[in-house]
Amino acid sequence: MTTSSPSPDDPRAALRRGVYLLLVALAVGDITGRLWAVNSVDTVRLENHLNEETRKKAPPGTEPKLRNLQRPFLSGNDRSRWCTVRALVEHGTYAIDDVVSQPNWDTIDMVKHDGRGNPAPGPDEGHLYSSKPPLLATLMAGEYWLLHRLTGKTLGSHPHELGRILLFTWNVIPFALALLILARIAERYGTTDFGRVFVVATAALGTLLSAYAVVFTNHWPAACAALVALDATLRIVCEGERRLRWFFIAGLAAAFMAACELPALSFCGLVGLLLLWQAPRATLLAAVPAAAVVVAAALGTNYAAHGTIQPAYAERHVEGGWYDYQFRRGGRILDSYWKPTVAKSAIDRGEPSRAAYAFHVLVGHHGIFSLTPVWALSLVGLGMLLARRDPATRGARAVAAAILACTVVCLAFYVTRPLEDRNYGGTATGFRWALWFAPLWLFAMLPAADAVAGSRFGRIVAAILLAISVASASYPTWNPWTLPWLQVYQDYRAAGGG
């Protein structure tokens, strides 16, 4: 694949740019609308009913104490990070005890230690902390601190208002910028109008990333960072770019991607090797120091939170470790959800068969290719890139090889995890641990999308694959912490549904 920047006289270039702009607008409008609608809507009617009953029973002239069951933070997964954000700004600590004790702020994704990394299993020992790496929550806390100082409001008193503002700047704005970067990649490396527009349309509406636009997760920043790292790497490896700023961007983005998704360290390492292959001096002068900044921030915030650079996840399977504890809430002593003796939900008990797990991760009820079959074009595109032998495409072949290698390595890593970790990412709409691959697979899709452009049948097949993928991404509507439609249908049939 060679760069094919459109000629200044290309009459269709302006048209394509207009289409890209419309796709960006559609994607941003779609996820913004869902973001503003985020709520635990299943509790709205219950809350209204209970409050109406309370008003009826309240003595005349008294102010009834109304219930507040609604919340815009939809899962213990994202609430875990939100708890850290609140604790940092409102209490000046990473310990979340004072936050999780409040109504509607519970989470199972937390650990317990004495602040210096030593386990604290007793109900009155140590403090509770989010089990999520603290770097992202620390970054989000900076914006929350500013909003809190300007308005005097808190996420406790105004969760919908402040939460939506924070998520808009955290998810929606970076997504718009990422789509514009991808459109530029499509312009440089695509060869047909259909192929270029198809790839950008897929990015806008056809990946499961859009379902997670309404929650605070590591998947969005990881995917955005992967795209920035890919763009900088393509410029260096395929286009001969040698300005130090692109090496700095590549190193910073690749390291940040890995800080958000630890298995992405595989692609981070391959990016480093590609840069060293092209320009060792520039890599050492700019890319390595940029990556070091991220490493220092990730380890530093982890040490500030836990008294050690060891991440909380390292304690996941340690008997008597950070996950094995009791805590006190409202006068009751409760066990950690992750304590070995606590009964887990069906999905958190893990898939006993690795073969079954691999099947469902790839083409089953959580399948990458069954829920979003548009990725089949990416597999074809990778094969097309690797099959080219033109010396001018050597850089693109190297990037494609890196994408294929890290895809295989990471999927093998996920499938071979211990039983408790073979849970498809928990109750989530699809195999969310693969979401950060989206930008890499979108680039790989370009040659396949260009190849079908000249065939009416090929365009129809591609459109059908995209339609199914968009449907899967849209199925959760407002809450990604729901099971994918394929598993819902499977469970329905298993229960005797017609």
Buried (B, 14 or more C-beta within 10 A) or exposed (E): BBBEEBEEEEEEBEEBEEBBEEBBEEBBEBBBEBBBEBBBEEBEEEBEEBBEEEEEEEEEEEEBEEBEBBBBBBBBBBBBBBBBBBBBBBEEBBBBBBBBBEEBBBBBBBBBBEBEBEBBBEBEBBBBBBBBBBBBBBBBBEBBBEBBEEEEEBBBEBBBBBBBBBBBEBBBEBBBBBBEBBBEBBBBBBBBBBBBBBBBBBBBBBBBBBBBBBBBBBBBBBBBBBBBBBBBBBBBBBBEBEEBEBBBBBBBBBBBBBBBBBBBBBBBBBBBEBBBEBBEEBBEEBBBEBBEBBEEBBBBBBBEBBBBEBBBBEBBEEEEBBBBBBBEEEEEEBBBBBBEEEEBEEBBEBBEEEEEBBBBBBBBBBBBBBBBBBBBBBBBBBBBBBEBEEEEBEBBBBBBBBBBEBBEBBBEEBBEBEEBBBBBBBBBBBBBBBBBBBBBBBBBBBBBBBBBBEEEEBBEBBBEBBBBBBEBBBBBEBBBBBBBBBBBEBEEEEEEEE
